[in-house]
Amino acid sequence: MSEDTLADFSARLNLIWEEKRYEHTHSENIAIPALGLVGEAGETVEHFKKYIREGKPIVGNVDLAYELGDVLHYWCRLAYLAGLSPKQIMDLNEAKLAKRRAEKAAQASPR
């Protein structure tokens, strides 16, 4: 079995969201996944805090994987609502980071 792509995952979860057919305003339909993303990001960071403070494992931590999956879920929903594909976002981010690296390299070069 081949691995699912992020685009496939995003498409499946957005179908689930659309099937729910909640009667929310447009603002609520954006706010719910935005707040969900922030909440799940906080839960994700808790695992890293406990790693630092208590030495709890993060490698192979299934609960951490669940939280990261929830972050991905809400991230994909927000991308969809913004009319962006995961690939567009990844490509734009990669280009932004490449530009930033090039600018830093140019600044570090002796003149």
C-alpha positions in Angstrom: 0.0 0.0 0.0 1.4 3.4 -0.9 1.5 6.3 1.5 -1.2 8.8 1.3 -0.2 12.3 0.3 -1.0 15.4 2.2 -3.4 16.4 -0.6 -5.2 13.1 -0.3 -5.5 13.5 3.4 -6.7 17.1 3.1 -9.3 16.1 0.5 -10.7 13.3 2.7 -10.9 15.4 5.8 -12.5 18.3 4.0 -15.2 16.0 2.7 -15.9 15.0 6.3 -16.2 18.7 7.3 -18.6 19.3 4.4 -20.7 16.3 5.4 -21.2 17.7 8.9 -23.1 20.6 7.4 -23.0 22.7 10.6 -25.2 25.8 10.4 -22.5 28.3 11.3 -21.8 31.7 9.9 -18.9 32.2 7.6 -16.9 33.7 10.5 -17.6 30.7 12.7 -16.6 28.3 10.0 -13.2 29.9 9.9 -12.9 30.5 13.7 -13.6 26.9 14.7 -10.7 25.4 12.8 -8.5 28.4 13.6 -9.1 28.0 17.3 -8.8 24.3 17.0 -5.4 24.7 15.4 -4.2 26.9 18.3 -5.6 24.5 20.9 -4.1 21.4 19.4 -0.7 23.2 18.9 -0.8 24.0 22.6 -1.5 20.3 23.4 1.4 19.3 21.1 3.8 21.7 22.9 2.8 20.2 26.2 4.5 16.9 25.2 7.8 18.8 24.5 7.5 20.6 27.8 7.1 17.3 29.6 10.1 16.0 27.7 12.2 18.9 28.8 11.0 19.1 32.3 10.4 15.4 33.2 12.2 13.5 30.5 9.0 11.9 29.1 9.7 10.4 25.7 8.7 12.1 22.5 10.2 9.5 20.1 7.5 7.0 19.4 5.0 8.8 21.6 1.6 7.9 20.1 -0.3 10.6 22.1 2.1 13.2 20.5 1.3 11.7 17.1 -2.4 12.1 17.8 -1.9 15.8 18.7 0.2 16.4 15.6 -2.5 14.8 13.5 -5.1 17.1 15.0 -2.8 20.1 14.2 -2.5 18.8 10.6 -6.3 18.3 10.4 -7.1 21.9 11.3 -4.2 23.2 9.2 -5.6 21.4 6.1 -9.1 22.8 6.8 -7.8 26.4 7.1 -5.8 26.0 3.9 -8.9 24.7 2.1 -11.0 27.6 3.4 -8.3 30.0 2.1 -8.4 28.4 -1.3 -4.9 27.1 -1.0 -3.7 23.6 -1.6 -1.1 22.0 0.7 1.3 21.9 -2.2 0.9 25.6 -2.9 1.7 26.3 0.8 4.7 24.0 0.9 6.1 25.4 -2.4 5.6 29.0 -1.2 7.2 28.3 2.1 10.1 26.6 0.5 10.7 29.5 -1.8 10.4 32.0 1.1 13.0 30.0 3.1 15.3 29.7 0.1 15.1 33.5 -0.4 15.9 34.1 3.3 18.9 31.7 3.1 20.2 33.5 0.0 19.8 36.9 1.7 21.7 35.7 4.8 24.5 34.2 2.7 24.8 37.5 0.8 25.0 39.4 4.1 27.7 37.0 5.3 29.8 37.4 2.2 32.8 39.7 2.5 32.3 42.9 0.4 
